Amino acid sequence: MSEASPRGTYLVISEALRKGIGDGEIVDALPSEADLVRSHGVSRNTIRRALKVLEAEGILESAPGIGWRVARGGDRRSLVERMTDVITEDSLAVGDTYPSEAKLCERFGVSRTAVRRAIAQMEGTGLLDTVHGKGRTVRALPTPKVRS
């Protein structure tokens, strides 16, 4: 990485890995941590943070003796995409209550930290509103995706 990212270098790297997985460039095993350190020009801790983000989202898994690999089966979309789809899947309208963190953790099999990060992104894009003591509500409906 030639310049610092205001978003957090580890998040930029995790997004690049997620894209590589989504595009089919990374199919099974990831390069070693040492190779990732060299190719991204960052510390091993930064690489590990990026990998942990994808592990928390269920995209990667650590395989003892092998390293990191793409998780078998499951949905490979980002947690934010899957959580955004909850609005459509559950037929939620503007003003409806969005599921709780606990229900989302159970539904997607991820940590509360991963759910909170995704919710923060959804709030940042204006999809959700949080009212202290009342939970989260749908603020806007997601725009339909164009499939190619």
Secondary structure by P-SEA (a helix, b strand, c coil): ccccccccaaaaaaaaaaaaaaacccccccccaaaaaaaacccaaaaaaaaaaaaaacccccccccccccccccccccaaaaaaacccccccccccccccaaaaaaaccccaaaaaaaaaaaaaaccccccccccccccccccccccc
